[in-house]
Amino acid sequence: MKKIVAIGFIGCALWAADPVGTMKQSVELGYIGSTGNSQSQSLNAAYKNDYQYDASTQMSLKADILYGEKSGVTSDERYRLFYNVNRYMSQDLFAYGEASAIRNTFEGYNQQYNLGAGMGYNIFKDTQQSLKGKGGVQFRRSNYTTEPHDNFYYGKGALDYVYNFSKTNQFTATWSILDNMKYLKDYETVVNLGLKMLIVDQLSFRMGFQLKYDNMPPAGKKKTDTTTTAGVVYSF
């Protein structure tokens, strides 16, 4: 899993070296606190890449690493890689594809891989705010720390909201839900809230909060996890 995230970072660097379209990148360093299956205060690092290939194609890639220790013992460890592409067929209607990988043994996963596709729509969009909805199908393979692996198909729904207080200050809110097509009680929902404020030029301060609820977590794990982040973002 660490190799996959490393390859993602290297791929981003090569991609950014000679872009065809318009690219925006950012690097974030800061603090993260977690509750639930892991309870600690740690440092995290994240890289984000938003790429407008042409007028109809948008791509984004994000990779982040979280690691913490207490008294010489690992108290928090997570590696994530997420890739998404939107292809617009009209001004508001688009098709999407996404792939992600995560390692978080504190939540019970040696590795978890996701591959999804579906349709989305810009519910409304103006210069100040926007709301985007999408729905589709997602395949998930989970390699657990204490159980045999499994493969399932999920239905997915999501909403992404952005509100610009000004040209330099922005609030974001996202919500998603996955429901197992075979076992309806196996569902997962995630809410993310974020506030980004410009400090000077390309430097910003960002605060974030995530609430994750897994109705059927791996054996022995809690259903609810939260993470709180605060860090400095450099955009280029």
C-alpha positions in Angstrom: 0.0 0.0 0.0 2.8 2.4 0.8 4.3 1.6 -2.6 1.0 2.5 -4.3 0.8 5.9 -2.6 4.5 6.5 -3.4 3.8 5.6 -7.1 0.9 8.1 -7.0 3.1 10.9 -5.8 5.7 10.1 -8.5 2.9 9.9 -11.1 1.7 13.4 -10.0 5.2 14.8 -10.3 5.6 13.4 -13.9 2.1 14.5 -14.9 2.7 18.0 -13.5 6.0 18.4 -15.4 4.3 18.6 -18.8 0.6 19.3 -18.5 -1.5 19.6 -21.7 -4.3 21.6 -20.1 -4.7 23.8 -17.0 -3.4 22.4 -13.7 -3.8 23.6 -10.0 -1.7 21.9 -7.3 -1.5 22.2 -3.5 0.5 20.7 -0.7 -0.8 20.6 2.9 1.0 20.1 6.2 -0.7 20.2 9.6 -2.3 18.6 12.6 -5.0 15.9 12.7 -6.9 14.6 15.6 -8.9 11.4 15.5 -11.5 9.6 17.6 -13.2 6.2 17.2 -10.9 3.3 16.2 -7.8 5.5 16.7 -7.6 8.2 19.3 -4.6 10.4 18.9 -3.1 13.8 17.8 -0.7 13.5 14.8 0.8 15.2 11.9 -0.4 14.7 8.3 0.7 15.6 4.8 -1.5 15.8 1.7 -1.1 16.5 -2.0 -3.9 17.5 -4.3 -3.9 18.0 -8.1 -6.9 19.5 -10.1 -6.4 19.2 -13.9 -8.6 20.7 -16.6 -7.6 18.6 -19.6 -10.0 20.4 -22.0 -13.4 22.2 -21.8 -15.2 18.9 -21.1 -12.8 16.9 -19.0 -11.8 17.5 -15.4 -9.5 15.3 -13.4 -8.4 15.4 -9.8 -5.9 13.3 -7.7 -5.3 13.4 -4.0 -2.9 11.5 -1.8 -2.4 11.9 1.9 -0.4 10.3 4.7 -1.1 10.3 8.4 1.2 8.8 11.0 1.5 9.3 14.8 3.3 7.7 17.8 2.8 7.6 21.5 5.6 6.5 23.8 7.3 4.9 20.9 4.2 2.9 19.8 2.3 3.7 16.6 -1.0 5.3 17.5 -2.3 6.3 14.1 -1.4 5.3 10.6 -3.2 5.9 7.3 -2.3 6.0 3.6 -4.8 7.1 1.0 -4.9 7.7 -2.8 -7.9 8.9 -4.7 -8.4 9.7 -8.4 -11.5 11.1 -10.1 -12.3 12.1 -13.7 -15.5 13.9 -14.9 -16.4 14.0 -18.6 -19.2 16.6 -19.4 -21.7 15.7 -22.0 -23.6 19.0 -21.7 -23.2 22.1 -19.5 -24.4 20.3 -16.4 -24.6 16.6 -17.1 -21.4 14.5 -16.8 -20.2 10.9 -16.4 -17.6 10.1 -13.8 -15.0 7.5 -13.0 -13.0 7.1 -9.8 -10.5 4.8 -8.2 -9.1 4.8 -4.7 -6.8 2.8 -2.3 -6.5 3.0 1.4 -4.5 1.4 4.2 -5.7 1.9 7.8 -5.1 -1.0 10.2 -6.7 0.9 13.0 -10.0 0.7 11.2 -9.4 -3.0 10.3 -8.1 -2.7 6.7 -4.7 -3.9 5.5 -5.8 -2.6 2.1 -9.0 -1.4 0.6 -9.5 -0.8 -3.1 -12.4 0.9 -4.8 -13.4 1.3 -8.4 -16.6 3.2 -9.4 -18.4 4.9 -12.3 -21.7 6.7 -12.8 -23.5 9.9 -13.7 -23.5 13.4 -12.2 -25.3 16.7 -12.5 -24.6 20.3 -11.6 -27.8 21.1 -9.6 -26.9 24.8 -9.5 -23.8 26.8 -10.0 -23.0 30.5 -10.0 -20.0 32.7 -9.1 -20.6 32.3 -5.3 -21.8 28.7 -4.8 -22.4 25.4 -6.4 -24.0 22.1 -5.7 -23.2 18.9 -7.6 -24.9 15.5 -7.2 -23.9 12.1 -8.5 -24.8 8.4 -8.3 -23.4 5.2 -9.6 -22.0 1.8 -8.9 -18.8 1.0 -6.9 -16.8 -2.2 -6.6 -14.8 -2.7 -3.4 -12.2 -5.2 -2.4 -11.3 -5.2 1.3 -8.3 -7.0 2.7 -8.9 -7.1 6.5 -6.5 -7.3 9.3 -8.3 -10.2 11.2 -10.8 -11.6 8.6 -10.7 -13.1 5.1 -10.9 -10.6 2.3 -14.2 -9.9 0.5 -15.5 -8.3 -2.7 -18.8 -6.5 -3.0 -20.7 -4.1 -5.3 -22.2 -1.0 -3.8 -24.7 1.7 -5.0 -23.3 5.2 -4.4 -24.8 8.6 -4.0 -23.0 11.9 -3.2 -23.4 15.6 -3.0 -20.6 18.2 -3.2 -21.3 21.8 -2.1 -19.0 24.8 -2.4 -19.6 28.3 -1.0 -17.2 31.2 -1.8 -17.3 33.9 0.9 -14.9 35.9 -1.2 -12.2 35.2 -3.8 -9.9 34.1 -1.0 -12.2 32.3 1.5 -14.1 29.1 0.8 -16.4 26.6 2.6 -16.9 23.1 1.3 -19.2 20.3 2.4 -19.5 16.8 0.9 -21.7 13.8 1.7 -21.6 10.3 0.3 -23.3 7.0 1.0 -22.5 3.5 -0.1 -25.0 0.6 0.2 -24.1 -3.0 -0.4 -26.3 -4.3 -3.3 -26.3 -7.8 -1.6 -26.6 -6.9 2.1 -28.5 -3.7 2.5 -27.5 -3.4 6.2 -23.9 -3.0 5.0 -23.8 0.7 4.4 -21.3 3.5 5.0 -21.8 7.3 5.0 -19.2 10.0 5.2 -19.6 13.8 5.8 -16.7 16.2 5.2 -16.6 19.9 6.1 -13.8 22.3 5.2 -13.0 26.0 5.6 -10.1 27.5 3.6 -8.8 31.0 4.2 -6.0 32.8 2.4 -3.1 34.1 4.5 -1.0 35.7 1.9 -0.3 35.1 -1.8 -0.3 31.3 -2.3 -0.4 30.4 1.3 -3.7 29.4 3.0 -5.0 28.0 6.3 -7.4 25.2 6.2 -9.6 23.5 8.8 -11.5 20.3 8.2 -13.8 17.8 9.9 -14.8 14.3 8.8 -17.5 12.0 10.3 -17.6 8.4 9.0 -20.2 5.9 10.0 -19.9 2.3 8.9 -22.9 0.2 9.9 -21.0 -3.1 9.5 -17.4 -2.4 10.3 -14.7 -5.2 10.5 -15.1 -7.4 13.5 -14.2 -5.7 16.8 -14.1 -2.2 15.3 -16.3 0.8 16.2 -18.9 2.1 13.8 -18.1 5.8 14.1 -14.8 7.6 13.3 -14.0 11.3 13.3 -11.0 13.3 12.2 -10.3 17.0 12.7 -7.6 18.7 10.7 -5.9 22.1 10.8 -3.0 23.0 8.5 -1.2 25.3 6.1 -1.8 24.8 2.4 0.6 26.0 -0.3 -1.0 26.3 -3.8 0.9 26.5 -7.0 
